[in-house]
Amino acid sequence: MKAWIQKVVNVFKLPDLRKKILFTLFIILIYRIGVAIPVPFIDATTREYYLTSSGSMFDYMDIISGSAFSNATLFALGISPYITSSIIMQLLCVAIPALERMSKEEDGKKKITQITRYVTVALALITAYGYYMMMKSYSMLTASGFFPAVVIIACLVAGSSLVMWLGEKINDNGIGNGISIILFANIVSRVPSGVSTIVEMFQEGTVAGYIIPIVALIIAALMVYFIVYVTESERRLPVTYAKRVVGRKMYGGQSTYLPLKLNMSGVMPYIFASSILAIPATLALIIVPEDGSVWDSIVNFLSSDSWFYPLLLFVMIIAFAYFYVMISFNPVEVANNLKNNGGSIPGFRPGKPTADYISRVLNKITLIGALFLSIIAIFPVIANLISDSAISGIAFGGTSLLIIVGVALETAREIEAQMSMRGYHGFLD
């Protein structure tokens, strides 16, 4: 315990690292203040209609917005438009060669970032209009007309744009990934309500009131251990460097390894997949389906309380895991770097054979990591589908744990790297 306290003290001894951590905490504080600012002309006291079905897509949107969605506050749209915009731009960069070339240039990256911002605002405008129509259809507005509609939509779009700006500021001046940190803060903000629910179940004095919370806590602890174990696992490819003489000095000759993370994509495949699956529910806010219509059947078929949803989520997580690894790790480039530095993997010639071997290994471990993500994501959803009302509300519990643990490890790893550069022992040791 003393060792951990000393490591935390060492973190705050470094002026620049301390500044980054405090800046990140300040951004989170600003975000939480925005979550509490209500949008004019909306009465959020009658909001129970869309959260009565626990585990619904609205429940998911409420989780990732830190309860801003259900409370109809300034940040009701949360980080979702920015995530969706980032997904669209990354897909376009893979599909369009001109954008792919642009993404590899410094000026091109700035242009793509700017385009991503514009797309975010456009998506926020569409989603805000759908949110307004949903409020209107359920008589949650305190005033009707053109002016209240403009004010509500403008506030929601401005809130979404501000969240995007806060996330980028964390990327530039803080610790960790801005999107992940905001998601982390939103999920953690719901922990007190979860604790109060467990306390209430204990106070009921029934057998179910005692057993269910204990079983849920045991499962959560096992899932945290499993998530940490898989997240920290890696495949190490041996690399040897040939000896070479430069002047009077000899270089190379040592052996090392190339680490490939088992879960290289982190929680991003789930975030991507869930954001895409949220599109039908979002469109249903704008185009309200009539009972028995084809659109109503499609929305119900793709809703989170249908049996098709976990299957589709399972497939999409695997697909996005491969996609994310494909755009973030280039085996050909790694093989060329090894070749240029005199390194090679034993048993494989430098160049294309090495790149092919790395690709094969990467495909195998990506599949394992994707299956891990999928199981963590769909297990609570399936449990929610087969359970009764006593244990409903856990549809997104596994993914919430996945995001919390994943972001915590990623942030701690970044702090560790910065401390190691300054001569301190690793934060995670």
Stockholm file with secondary structure:
# STOCKHOLM 1.0

chainA/1-429         MKAWIQKVVNVFKLPDLRKKILFTLFIILIYRIGVAIPVPFIDATTREYYLTSSGSMFDYMDIISGSAFSNATLFALGISPYITSSIIMQLLCVAIPALERMSKEEDGKKKITQITRYVTVALALITAYGYYMMMKSYSMLTASGFFPAVVIIACLVAGSSLVMWLGEKINDNGIGNGISIILFANIVSRVPSGVSTIVEMFQEGTVAGYIIPIVALIIAALMVYFIVYVTESERRLPVTYAKRVVGRKMYGGQSTYLPLKLNMSGVMPYIFASSILAIPATLALIIVPEDGSVWDSIVNFLSSDSWFYPLLLFVMIIAFAYFYVMISFNPVEVANNLKNNGGSIPGFRPGKPTADYISRVLNKITLIGALFLSIIAIFPVIANLISDSAISGIAFGGTSLLIIVGVALETAREIEAQMSMRGYHGFLD
#=GR chainA/1-429 SS CHHHHHHHHHHHHSHHHHHHHHHHHHHHHHHHHHHTSBCTTBCGGGCGGGTSSTTSHHHHHHHHTTTHHHHTBTTTTTTHHHHHHHHHHHHHHHHCHHHHHHHTSHHHHHHHHHHHHHHHHHHHHHHHHHHHHHHHHTTCBSSCSHHHHHHHHHHHHHHHHHHHHHHHHHHHHSSSCHHHHHHHHHHHTTHHHHHHHHHHHHHTCSHHHHHHHHHHHHHHHHHHHHHHHHHHCEEEEEEEECCEEETTEEECCCEEEEEEETTTTTTHHHHHHHHHHHHHHHHHHHSCCCTTSHHHHHHHHTSTTSTHHHHHHHHHHHHHHHHHHHHHCCHHHHHHHHHHTTEECTTSCTTHHHHHHHHHHHHHHHHHHHHHHHHHHHHHHHHHHHSCGGGCSCTTHHHHHHHHHHHHHHHHHHHHHHHHHTTCCCTTC
#=GC SS_cons         CHHHHHHHHHHHHSHHHHHHHHHHHHHHHHHHHHHTSBCTTBCGGGCGGGTSSTTSHHHHHHHHTTTHHHHTBTTTTTTHHHHHHHHHHHHHHHHCHHHHHHHTSHHHHHHHHHHHHHHHHHHHHHHHHHHHHHHHHTTCBSSCSHHHHHHHHHHHHHHHHHHHHHHHHHHHHSSSCHHHHHHHHHHHTTHHHHHHHHHHHHHTCSHHHHHHHHHHHHHHHHHHHHHHHHHHCEEEEEEEECCEEETTEEECCCEEEEEEETTTTTTHHHHHHHHHHHHHHHHHHHSCCCTTSHHHHHHHHTSTTSTHHHHHHHHHHHHHHHHHHHHHCCHHHHHHHHHHTTEECTTSCTTHHHHHHHHHHHHHHHHHHHHHHHHHHHHHHHHHHHSCGGGCSCTTHHHHHHHHHHHHHHHHHHHHHHHHHTTCCCTTC
//
